[in-house]
Amino acid sequence: MNSGALPSRDGFYPHDSAEIHALLGAALGAEVELPGGLGTTRKYIIQSITSAYQHLLQVAQERVQTSMSSNSAFISIPVPTVEDGVDFSHVHAVLKRQSAHSKMVMDAYQNGPLTLGIVAQMLGRSVVDVVTGWPNSGPKLFVSRGTTEDRQSSAQLLERPDAAYVVDAATIAELTRIGCQRALAVLPTVYCSTKTLEVLEVCLENAQTVGESGSLLDDEGQIRFIEYSARDKERRVALLREMVEAVRTHCEVIPAYGPDTLPDGLEKAEEALEAEEYSAMLLIAERDATLLTVDGRLAQLAAATLQRPWVWPQVLLMHAGSKGVIGPRDYSQAVLQQFLSNRTFVSLAADDLLWMALQGGFTLRYGIQQFKEYLASPDTEFVSGARVALGFLNLVASHHSQVKAFAELLGHLVEGALRHPSADAEWLLAKITDLAAQVVVSTAGPEMHYPPLETLREARANALGTFLGEAVQAGLELTAQPDQRRAVKLDALKCTVVPHLVFDGDVPELEAAVIAQVEPTLPPEASGQKTSLSEMGSPRFQCNK
């Protein structure tokens, strides 16, 4: 293709110039004459020969090193070779600074009113990355307070036959991540701003263009390399494509102009919000709509600024379940994915916990650890949480499980519940005693009229009662000590028709200290890229293949 005359650039010459003719065929050490000023010539000795690509790389590196801009997408870090090999200390220092910055951002989120969009902006990521990669340790993603009044009012809001709703990118990402974007179909009208769709489409486009690569990050003082394989790309692209499709299928995409007269405070809110979040606020004001969001901070701002109600994803899932759009199993799976992904507030039922326990492996053990923290949290209503735990234990007792496994679970839940600041130990232990007595009777069997067999039955019942009592006592005694997150030595045996809960003494105690990522059992349509605690932070080094 003839592009015509190209502008001159330092170090590059047209193919028919005198400089090119003088250099053609020259070798290292050769002397050449090149045109000088005012018709003169200058002699040069060729000291090195390199490709145009390497020269451009050197130019780019010089530009990065001399740039005064703090918003550059690239940085240059020396990686010298020393006697012991390659020295990555400079790289590691940058990674540590990034980790410190990420921690600062998460601390600011925990202690301040930052929205997810602002968190994403501070981390240099998209809000989709923040939602799908929220760390499993550290501050919880604030969804709602989850009070009884909030849940009742939200349920009533969803019953309105002619209501309009506005959904943001974070919520589309959350619903798709848990495989429940079809729940949007139960709402009469769902608006989505063009900016929201643009955010999702840009994420999809970026995911499609990135090839196999890897990322460096600091993991507790060690450099960690995470590969982004072709399979990872395939899963991420599929997930993002589902997000875009969810918007196009269930939402009415319109530009966000806002009402003719902006409400007091909305103009100032623009300075405190990311652009996509602000577009959602404008739509709420323009259409007199209800906000559907996973971002509790954004919802609080909308309520304070616009005096508009809001609902969160789990309430929508409950409503969709009552309409038959989402089945009980899909609902339990979605709720557990939210619970295991460090969200608040997540309303759990005993059936949800049983479903989690029967998955076995890491999901079971990590889930019990999280449920213990949930029971001990001052944000949890003690009696409500304890009743869920008792219901869960009842289901496990009536299910297929080893006695030793039941005792292990019993000890953990007693410990978790009694760590609650407002724990009523007397009430809980009375309930546990009644439950243990029922387990003893059902396990030991009915009274035998043949004395020798009755003696054996009584001995078995006494031994079982003593064993369960020791488990309860052990959990009670641990509450007097700092929580050390002891291992949950349980697993699910899946070679039977129904999974069987068993005790697993091979679970190492150290597992509790290295929990960083949960991989629940998901169907292909609900799965997506998983991001660990260390991965979700400021921009990382990327090494493309």
C-alpha positions in Angstrom: 0.0 0.0 0.0 1.4 3.4 -1.0 1.1 5.6 2.1 2.7 8.6 0.4 5.4 10.7 2.0 5.8 9.9 5.7 6.9 12.6 8.2 10.6 12.6 9.1 11.6 11.0 12.4 15.0 11.1 14.1 16.9 7.9 13.3 14.6 6.9 10.4 15.2 7.7 6.7 13.4 7.2 3.4 14.5 4.1 1.4 15.9 6.3 -1.4 17.8 8.8 0.8 21.6 9.3 0.6 22.0 8.0 4.2 20.4 4.7 3.3 22.5 4.3 0.1 25.7 4.9 2.2 24.7 2.3 4.8 23.6 -0.5 2.5 26.0 -3.4 2.7 28.1 -1.9 5.5 29.5 -4.2 8.2 30.7 -3.7 11.7 33.9 -1.6 11.8 33.3 -0.1 8.3 33.8 3.6 7.7 30.9 5.4 5.9 30.4 9.0 4.8 27.0 10.6 5.5 25.8 14.0 4.4 26.5 16.9 6.7 25.3 20.4 6.9 26.0 23.0 4.2 26.9 20.4 1.6 29.6 18.8 3.7 30.1 15.1 4.6 30.9 13.5 7.9 32.7 10.1 8.4 31.3 7.5 10.8 32.5 4.1 12.0 29.8 1.5 12.5 30.0 0.2 16.0 26.8 -1.8 16.3 23.9 -3.1 14.2 20.4 -3.6 15.6 16.9 -4.0 14.3 14.3 -1.3 14.1 12.2 -3.1 16.7 15.0 -3.1 19.3 15.7 0.6 18.5 12.0 1.4 19.1 12.1 -0.5 22.4 15.1 1.5 23.5 13.3 4.7 22.5 10.2 3.7 24.4 12.3 2.9 27.5 14.0 6.2 27.4 10.6 8.0 27.1 9.3 6.1 30.1 12.4 6.8 32.2 12.3 10.6 31.4 8.6 11.1 31.5 7.3 13.4 34.3 3.7 11.9 34.0 2.5 9.8 37.0 -0.3 8.3 34.9 1.9 6.3 32.5 0.6 2.8 31.7 4.3 1.5 31.7 7.2 1.7 34.0 10.8 0.7 33.5 12.6 -1.4 36.2 16.2 -2.5 36.1 16.8 -6.3 36.3 20.6 -6.6 36.6 22.5 -9.9 36.4 24.7 -10.5 39.5 27.0 -13.4 40.5 24.1 -15.4 41.9 22.0 -14.9 38.8 19.3 -12.4 38.0 18.5 -9.8 40.6 14.8 -9.2 41.0 15.1 -7.0 44.1 14.0 -3.8 42.2 11.0 -5.6 40.8 10.1 -7.0 44.2 10.4 -3.5 45.8 7.8 -2.2 43.3 5.5 -5.2 43.9 5.7 -4.5 47.7 4.7 -0.9 47.1 1.8 -2.1 45.0 0.7 -4.5 47.8 1.0 -1.6 50.3 -1.1 0.6 48.1 -3.8 -2.1 47.7 -3.9 -2.6 51.4 -4.3 1.1 51.9 -7.2 1.2 49.4 -9.0 -1.7 51.1 -8.5 -0.1 54.6 -10.0 3.1 53.2 -12.9 1.1 51.9 -13.4 -0.6 55.2 -13.3 2.6 57.2 -14.9 5.1 54.8 -17.8 5.5 52.4 -15.9 4.6 49.2 -18.0 3.0 46.4 -16.8 0.0 44.4 -16.3 2.3 41.4 -13.9 4.5 43.3 -12.1 1.5 44.8 -11.7 0.2 41.2 -10.4 3.6 40.1 -7.9 3.7 42.9 -6.7 0.2 42.1 -6.4 0.8 38.4 -8.9 -1.9 37.6 -12.4 -2.1 36.3 -15.4 -2.5 38.6 -16.0 -5.9 37.1 -12.6 -7.0 38.2 -13.2 -5.7 41.7 -16.6 -7.6 42.0 -15.4 -10.9 40.5 -12.1 -10.8 42.3 -13.0 -9.5 45.8 -10.5 -10.9 48.3 -11.7 -13.6 50.6 -9.8 -12.1 53.5 -9.9 -8.5 54.6 -12.9 -6.2 54.6 -16.2 -7.7 53.4 -17.8 -6.2 50.4 -20.6 -4.2 51.9 -24.0 -5.1 50.3 -26.5 -4.2 53.0 -27.1 -4.1 56.7 -29.5 -7.0 56.3 -31.8 -5.9 59.1 -35.3 -7.5 59.3 -36.8 -4.1 58.4 -34.6 -3.8 55.3 -35.5 -7.3 54.1 -39.2 -6.8 54.6 -39.3 -3.4 52.9 -37.2 -4.7 50.0 -39.5 -7.7 49.5 -42.5 -5.4 49.4 -40.7 -3.1 46.8 -40.2 -6.1 44.5 -44.0 -6.9 44.6 -44.9 -3.7 42.8 -46.3 -4.5 39.3 -45.3 -1.3 37.6 -42.0 -0.4 39.2 -38.8 0.6 37.3 -35.3 -0.4 38.4 -31.8 0.8 37.5 -28.9 -1.7 37.6 -25.2 -0.8 37.5 -22.2 -2.7 36.1 -21.2 -4.1 39.5 -24.5 -5.8 39.9 -24.6 -7.2 36.4 -21.2 -8.7 37.2 -22.4 -10.1 40.5 -25.5 -11.7 39.1 -23.6 -13.2 36.2 -20.8 -14.4 38.5 -23.3 -16.5 40.5 -25.1 -17.6 37.4 -28.4 -15.9 38.2 -28.7 -13.0 35.7 -32.0 -14.5 34.5 -33.5 -13.2 37.8 -33.7 -9.8 36.1 -36.6 -11.2 34.1 -39.0 -11.0 37.0 -38.7 -7.2 37.2 -41.2 -5.2 35.2 -38.7 -2.7 33.8 -34.9 -2.6 34.2 -33.0 0.4 33.0 -29.3 0.4 32.3 -27.2 3.4 31.2 -25.2 3.4 28.0 -22.2 4.0 30.1 -22.8 0.7 32.0 -23.0 -1.2 28.8 -19.9 0.5 27.6 -18.0 -0.6 30.7 -18.9 -4.2 30.2 -18.2 -4.1 26.4 -14.8 -2.6 27.0 -14.0 -5.3 29.5 -15.1 -7.9 27.0 -13.0 -6.4 24.2 -9.9 -6.2 26.4 -10.3 -9.8 27.5 -10.6 -10.9 23.8 -7.4 -9.1 22.8 -5.2 -10.2 25.7 -3.3 -13.4 24.9 -1.7 -15.9 27.2 0.3 -14.0 29.8 1.4 -14.0 33.4 1.4 -11.6 36.3 3.9 -10.9 39.1 2.7 -10.0 42.5 4.0 -9.9 46.1 2.6 -12.7 48.3 3.7 -12.2 51.9 7.2 -11.3 51.0 7.6 -13.7 48.1 7.3 -13.0 44.4 4.5 -15.0 43.0 3.8 -15.6 39.3 0.3 -16.4 38.1 -0.2 -17.7 34.6 -3.1 -16.5 32.5 -3.6 -19.5 30.2 -5.8 -20.0 27.1 -8.3 -21.8 29.3 -8.4 -18.8 31.7 -9.0 -16.5 28.8 -11.8 -18.7 27.5 -13.6 -18.7 30.8 -13.2 -14.9 31.3 -14.4 -14.1 27.8 -17.4 -16.4 28.3 -18.3 -14.7 31.6 -18.0 -11.2 30.2 -20.0 -12.1 27.1 -22.7 -13.4 29.4 -22.7 -10.0 31.2 -23.1 -8.1 28.0 -25.8 -10.5 26.8 -27.7 -10.1 30.2 -27.9 -6.4 29.7 -29.1 -6.7 26.1 -31.6 -9.3 27.0 -33.1 -8.0 30.3 -32.4 -4.3 30.3 -33.5 -1.2 28.4 -30.3 0.6 27.6 -30.7 4.4 27.5 -28.5 7.4 27.9 -28.4 9.0 31.3 -29.2 12.7 31.2 -30.9 13.1 34.5 -34.0 15.2 35.2 -34.4 18.8 34.0 -33.5 20.0 37.5 -30.9 18.0 39.4 -31.8 17.3 43.0 -29.8 19.0 45.7 -26.6 17.1 46.3 -26.5 15.2 43.0 -24.2 17.6 41.3 -21.7 17.3 44.2 -22.1 13.5 44.1 -20.5 13.5 40.6 -17.2 14.4 42.3 -17.5 11.5 44.7 -18.5 8.8 42.2 -17.0 7.1 39.2 -18.6 8.0 35.8 -20.6 4.8 35.4 -22.0 5.0 39.0 -23.0 8.6 38.4 -24.8 7.7 35.2 -26.9 5.2 37.3 -27.7 7.9 39.8 -28.9 10.2 36.9 -31.2 7.5 35.6 -32.7 6.9 39.1 -33.5 10.6 39.3 -34.7 10.8 35.7 -37.0 7.7 35.8 -38.0 7.8 39.4 -36.6 4.3 39.7 -35.4 1.9 42.4 -31.7 1.1 42.5 -30.8 -2.6 42.2 -27.1 -2.8 43.3 -24.6 -5.0 45.1 -22.8 -1.8 46.2 -24.3 -0.9 49.6 -22.3 2.3 49.7 -23.7 3.5 46.4 -27.2 2.5 47.6 -26.7 4.6 50.8 -25.7 7.6 48.8 -28.7 7.2 46.5 -31.0 7.0 49.5 -29.5 10.0 51.1 -29.2 12.1 47.9 -32.3 11.1 46.0 -34.5 9.7 48.8 -35.0 6.6 46.6 -35.4 3.0 47.8 -33.1 0.2 46.8 -32.8 -3.6 46.7 -29.8 -5.9 46.7 -29.2 -9.1 44.7 -30.1 -11.7 47.3 -33.6 -10.2 47.8 -34.0 -10.3 44.0 -33.0 -14.0 44.1 -35.6 -14.7 46.8 -38.3 -13.0 44.7 -37.2 -14.8 41.6 -37.3 -18.1 43.5 -40.9 -17.4 44.6 -41.8 -16.9 41.0 -40.2 -20.1 39.9 -37.5 -18.4 37.8 -34.7 -19.8 40.0 -34.9 -23.2 41.5 -34.0 -24.1 45.1 -30.7 -25.7 44.3 -29.6 -22.8 42.1 -30.6 -20.4 44.8 -28.6 -22.2 47.5 -25.6 -22.3 45.2 -25.8 -18.6 44.4 -26.2 -17.7 48.1 -23.2 -19.8 49.1 -21.1 -18.3 46.3 -21.9 -14.8 47.8 -21.3 -16.0 51.3 -18.0 -17.7 50.5 -16.9 -14.6 48.5 -16.8 -12.3 51.6 -20.0 -10.4 51.1 -22.3 -8.7 53.7 -25.2 -9.2 54.2 -25.9 -12.8 53.1 -29.0 -14.5 54.6 -28.2 -18.2 55.2 -30.6 -21.1 55.8 -29.8 -24.5 57.2 -30.5 -26.1 53.8 -27.9 -23.8 52.2 -25.3 -24.9 54.7 -26.2 -28.6 54.2 -25.7 -28.2 50.5 -22.3 -26.6 51.1 -21.3 -29.4 53.5 -22.1 -32.1 51.0 -19.7 -30.5 48.4 -16.9 -31.7 50.7 -13.2 -30.7 50.3 -12.1 -27.1 50.4 -15.6 -25.7 50.0 -16.8 -27.6 53.1 -13.8 -26.7 55.3 -13.6 -23.0 54.1 -17.3 -22.6 54.4 -17.4 -23.8 58.0 -14.6 -21.4 58.9 -16.6 -18.6 57.3 -19.8 -19.7 59.1 -17.9 -19.7 62.4 -16.8 -16.1 61.7 -20.4 -15.2 60.8 -21.7 -16.7 64.1 -19.1 -14.7 66.1 -19.6 -11.4 64.3 -21.2 -8.6 66.3 -23.1 -7.7 63.1 -25.0 -11.0 63.4 -28.0 -11.3 65.6 -27.0 -14.0 68.0 -30.3 -15.8 68.3 -31.0 -15.7 64.6 -27.5 -17.1 63.8 -27.7 -19.7 66.5 -31.0 -21.0 65.2 -29.6 -21.4 61.8 -26.6 -23.4 63.3 -29.0 -25.6 65.3 -31.1 -26.2 62.2 -28.0 -27.1 60.2 -26.9 -29.6 63.0 -30.3 -31.1 62.9 -30.1 -31.7 59.2 -26.6 -33.2 59.5 -27.8 -35.5 62.3 -30.6 -36.8 60.2 -28.4 -37.1 57.1 -25.6 -39.6 56.4 -22.7 -38.7 58.6 -20.2 -40.3 61.0 -20.6 -39.7 64.7 -17.1 -38.4 64.9 -17.8 -36.0 62.0 -20.9 -34.7 63.7 -18.9 -34.2 66.9 -16.2 -32.3 65.0 -18.8 -30.0 63.4 -20.6 -29.6 66.8 -17.5 -28.4 68.5 -16.7 -25.9 65.8 -20.2 -24.4 65.7 -20.4 -24.2 69.5 -17.1 -22.3 69.6 -18.2 -19.9 66.8 -21.5 -19.1 68.4 -20.2 -18.6 71.9 -17.5 -16.1 70.6 -20.4 -13.7 69.8 -20.2 -10.6 72.1 -23.8 -11.1 73.1 -23.8 -14.9 73.3 -26.4 -16.4 75.7 -24.3 -19.5 76.7 -27.0 -20.9 79.0 -29.7 -20.8 76.3 -27.4 -22.2 73.6 -26.0 -25.0 75.7 -29.5 -26.0 76.7 -30.5 -26.2 73.0 -27.3 -28.2 72.2 -28.0 -30.6 75.1 -31.5 -31.3 73.7 -30.1 -31.8 70.2 -27.4 -34.1 71.5 -29.9 -36.2 73.4 -32.0 -36.6 70.3 -28.9 -37.7 68.4 -28.0 -40.2 71.1 -31.5 -41.7 71.1 -31.7 -42.0 67.3 -28.2 -43.4 67.0 -28.3 -45.9 69.9 -31.8 -47.1 68.8 -35.0 -47.8 70.7 -35.1 -49.6 74.1 -34.5 -53.3 73.9 -36.7 -55.7 75.9 -33.9 -58.3 76.0 -31.7 -57.3 79.0 -28.3 -58.2 77.5 -29.1 -56.2 74.3 -30.5 -53.3 76.4 -27.2 -53.3 78.4 -25.3 -52.9 75.2 -27.6 -50.2 73.9 -27.3 -48.2 77.2 -23.5 -48.6 77.1 -23.5 -47.3 73.5 -25.8 -44.4 74.4 -23.7 -43.4 77.4 -20.5 -43.5 75.3 -22.1 -41.5 72.5 -23.4 -38.9 75.0 -20.0 -38.6 76.7 -18.3 -38.2 73.3 -20.7 -35.4 72.1 -20.4 -33.8 75.5 -16.6 -33.7 75.2 -16.9 -32.0 71.8 -19.2 -29.3 73.2 -16.9 -28.8 76.2 -13.9 -28.5 73.9 -15.7 -25.8 71.9 -16.7 -24.0 75.0 -13.1 -24.0 76.4 -11.7 -22.7 73.2 -13.8 -19.5 73.5 -11.6 -18.4 76.4 -8.6 -18.3 74.0 -7.9 -16.1 71.0 -9.3 -17.5 67.8 -6.5 -19.4 66.0 -8.7 -20.6 63.1 -8.1 -24.3 63.8 -8.5 -26.8 61.0 -12.0 -28.2 60.2 -11.3 -31.9 59.9 -14.2 -32.9 57.7 -14.9 -34.2 54.2 -17.7 -35.6 52.2 -17.5 -39.2 50.9 -19.1 -39.1 47.4 -19.0 -42.7 46.4 -22.5 -43.3 47.9 -25.8 -42.3 46.4 -26.0 -39.4 48.8 -22.7 -37.8 50.0 -21.6 -39.0 53.4 -20.1 -36.5 55.9 -16.9 -38.1 57.4 -14.1 -37.1 59.8 -10.8 -36.5 58.0 -7.9 -36.6 60.4 -5.4 -36.0 57.6 -6.4 -32.3 57.2 -3.4 -30.3 58.3 -3.7 -27.6 60.9 -1.7 -25.3 58.6 -4.6 -25.3 56.0 -6.4 -22.7 58.1 -3.5 -20.3 57.7 -3.2 -20.6 53.9 -6.8 -20.2 52.9 -6.7 -17.6 50.2 -9.2 -18.8 47.5 -12.3 -20.8 47.4 -13.3 -22.9 44.4 -16.9 -24.0 45.0 -18.4 -26.7 42.8 -20.0 -24.8 39.9 -21.7 -25.8 36.7 -19.9 -24.5 33.6 -22.4 -21.7 33.0 -21.9 -20.3 36.4 -18.1 -20.5 36.5 -15.8 -17.7 35.8 -12.2 -16.6 36.5 -11.3 -16.8 40.1 -9.1 -14.2 41.6 -7.2 -14.7 44.8 -6.5 -12.2 47.6 -3.1 -11.1 46.3 -4.3 -10.8 42.7 -6.9 -8.1 43.3 -4.8 -5.0 43.8 -3.1 -2.3 41.9 -1.9 -2.9 38.3 0.4 -5.9 38.0 3.4 -6.6 35.8 2.3 -8.5 32.8 4.6 -10.7 30.7 2.9 -11.6 27.4 4.0 -14.7 25.5 
